């Protein structure tokens, strides 16, 4: 399912207009990104925890030249699903 299909499903299930459903989704996603940019965790009880984690730099090898190289550190967004979600899927 892509974003537009999700918006269509939300609109039909909740009797929203497609425009309103799309704006709601965009606002939720933008707010999640803003919270992660600020360095905070976002905990949706019963769904999961969104978090931005710092990944340390690490040594590697360039496969083309076999020379050592360093992969720089970066911030990776993560989502850990709650046990409620995991139980519903299994």
Rosetta blueprint (number, residue, H / E / L):
1 X L
2 X L
3 X H
4 X H
5 X H
6 X H
7 X H
8 X H
9 X H
10 X H
11 X H
12 X H
13 X H
14 X H
15 X L
16 X L
17 X L
18 X H
19 X H
20 X H
21 X H
22 X H
23 X H
24 X H
25 X H
26 X H
27 X H
28 X H
29 X H
30 X H
31 X H
32 X H
33 X H
34 X H
35 X H
36 X H
37 X H
38 X L
39 X L
40 X L
41 X L
42 X E
43 X E
44 X E
45 X L
46 X L
47 X L
48 X E
49 X E
50 X E
51 X E
52 X E
53 X E
54 X E
55 X E
56 X L
57 X L
58 X E
59 X E
60 X E
61 X E
62 X L
63 X L
64 X L
65 X L
66 X L
67 X L
68 X E
69 X E
70 X E
71 X E
72 X L
73 X L
74 X E
75 X E
76 X E
77 X E
78 X E
79 X E
80 X E
81 X E
82 X L
83 X H
84 X H
85 X H
86 X H
87 X H
88 X H
89 X H
90 X L
